[in-house]
Amino acid sequence: MKRLMTARRGVKEAKQSERAGEPSAADALASARAEVDAAKIALGERGPVWWTDGAPDFNRHLVRNTPYAAWFAALSAGGPEPR
């Protein structure tokens, strides 16, 4: 987490440098974003799935196209959560 937060601060600083018109800001921003990506991969937030629980992967699916459609519709309608 420390590595990720340091990298995120690096992105913020690079964006500030970019706004200030510093010539090396674009390279610094690309480097900081690459560090954020590497930290997220190390944390398991990105990259290949590292667990095998047998459950289908519904990432990158619209909620209405998953088994969670009724639950989401109830949230959107303001009704109680189905059980």
Secondary structure, DSSP 8 states (H G I E B T S, - for coil): -HHHHHHHHHHHHHHHHHHTT-TTHHHHHHHHHHHHHHHHHHHTSSSS-----S----TTS-GGGSTTHHHHHHHHHT-----
